[in-house]
Amino acid sequence: MNGVIGASGASANPVRGEAAITVAGLTLTLRPTFAALVAAEAELGPLFALVERAAGGGLALAELAGLFWHTLHDRPAALTREAFSESLLAAGLAAATPALRVLLGQILGGR
């Protein structure tokens, strides 16, 4: 699944701290709810440490994909985590950075 990823889209509400990514022509909303961040933290470890790794350039691709996966809102049933992760890689890390900044900002600053 090839895709283009960006941080803007009609479906994301920046007032809520949301970001949008486009994967294989689908614009998906990343919504950092408490439940989503708890799920991400359960998989990836403490979120503050994740933010520190990101700030230091040490965020792993699997961590990025995991954070995005857990914060996907209204994920299409046909979209698998493997296909989603592959689309992140296909688009390149630089394309995911704007959405990552939004999520990290919400982790640190809240809403």
N, C-alpha and C positions, 0 to 999 in steps of 0.2 A: 504494500500500500504506500504509494508515494504521496507526499503531501507538502503543503506550504503552511508554515506556521507564522503567525503574527500576533500582536497584542491588541488589536482593535477589532471590533465587530459590533454589529447592531444588537446582538443578543446579550452582551456583557454590560452590566451596570456598574460603572466605576464608583458610584456612591456606596455600593455594597462591597467594594473592594474586589470586584470581579475582573477577570481578564478573559479575552477570547483567543482561541487558537483555531486555525483552519487546517484540517487534516483531510486530505483526499477530497477537497471541495466542500467538506462539511465544516461549518463554523460551530465550534463547541465552546461552551462557557466553563471557565474555571472559577468555582465558587468556594472560597476558603471558610467553610462553616466550621463550627466547633467539632462536630462529628467527623467531618472530612479530615481535619488536622489531627484529631486524635488517632484516626486510622492510619494516617501517614506516619505519625510519630511511633505508633506500635510497630510499624514495619521498618522505619528508617532510623529510629533513635530520637533523642531529644531534638526538638526543632531549633532551639537556640544553637546547638552544635552544628546543625545543618546550615543555618544562616552564616555561622562563622566560617565553615568550610567554603560556602559559596563566595563569601567576601574575600577569602584568601585564594580563590581560584582552584579549590580542591574538591568541588562538588562533582561526584561521579555521575556518569550518564544514567546509571540505574537509579540513583537518588532523584535526579531530575524527572525521569519518567515516572517513578513512584509517586512523587509529590503531585505531579500533574494528573496522574491516573486517579488518585484518591480525591482530588478536588474537582474532577469532571462532574458537571451537573447535567442531569438528563442525558446520560451517555446512551448512544444508540445500542440496542441489544446485539446487533451484529458486529459491533466493534470490539475486538478482543484486545487484551492488554498487549499481547505480542505484536499485533498489527499496529496498534497505537504507538508502541515503542519504536518499531521499525520506521514509522512515518516521522517520528522525531529525529531519528538518525538521518533519514533521507533528506530532510529539510536543512539539517545542520544546526549546531548549537547556537550560532549567532542569531538564527531566526527565532529561537525559543527564549532568548534573553529578555526581551521586553515583558513577556508574560511572567517570567520568573521574577523579575524585579517587582512587579505588582504583588505577587504572592508573598515574596519575602518582606515587602513593606507592610503587608497586612499582618504577617506573623509578628513583626517587631512593634508596629504601631497600633494595631487594632483598628477598629472603625468607630 
